[in-house]
Amino acid sequence: MFATLAARFALAGHTLTRSNPADGAAMYYAGRWGLSRALPDLQAAALFLAQIGGANV
């Protein structure tokens, strides 16, 4: 699921990265132009992708 979502972010001109799950609960970060937005889970990432005009999952 993460890889698919990251690819859809890339098609929308953004990046999607995740923190190391070994450090605790995974966090996700959407980025573009040196700015980032923290997203608590993949559902929030999918909602943000829809908000920025990316393809639905």
C-alpha positions as CSV (number, residue, x, y, z in Angstrom):
1,M,0.0,0.0,0.0
2,F,2.8,2.5,0.9
3,A,4.6,1.9,-2.4
4,T,1.5,2.5,-4.4
5,L,0.7,5.6,-2.5
6,A,4.2,6.9,-2.9
7,A,4.1,6.4,-6.6
8,R,0.8,8.3,-6.8
9,F,2.3,11.1,-4.9
10,A,5.2,11.2,-7.3
11,L,2.8,11.4,-10.3
12,A,1.3,14.4,-8.5
13,G,4.8,16.0,-8.1
14,H,5.2,15.3,-4.4
15,T,7.2,12.9,-2.3
16,L,5.8,10.5,0.3
17,T,8.3,9.1,2.9
18,R,7.8,7.3,6.2
19,S,9.7,7.2,9.4
20,N,11.5,4.1,10.6
21,P,8.9,1.8,12.2
22,A,11.6,0.6,14.6
23,D,11.5,4.0,16.2
24,G,7.9,3.6,17.2
25,A,4.7,4.3,15.4
26,A,5.3,5.1,11.7
27,M,4.7,8.6,10.6
28,Y,4.4,9.7,7.0
29,Y,5.6,12.9,5.4
30,A,4.4,14.5,2.1
31,G,6.8,16.9,0.6
32,R,7.2,19.4,-2.2
33,W,9.5,22.4,-2.8
34,G,11.3,21.9,0.5
35,L,8.1,21.9,2.6
36,S,6.7,18.9,4.3
37,R,3.5,17.9,5.9
38,A,3.3,15.2,8.7
39,L,0.6,12.6,8.2
40,P,-0.2,10.2,11.0
41,D,-1.2,7.2,8.9
42,L,-1.8,6.0,5.3
43,Q,-5.5,7.0,5.4
44,A,-4.5,10.6,6.1
45,A,-1.9,10.4,3.3
46,A,-4.6,9.1,0.9
47,L,-6.9,12.0,1.9
48,F,-4.1,14.5,1.4
49,L,-3.4,13.1,-2.0
50,A,-7.0,13.6,-3.0
51,Q,-6.8,17.1,-1.7
52,I,-3.8,18.0,-3.8
53,G,-5.4,16.5,-6.9
54,G,-3.7,13.2,-7.1
55,A,-5.2,9.9,-8.4
56,N,-7.4,8.0,-6.0
57,V,-6.1,4.8,-4.4
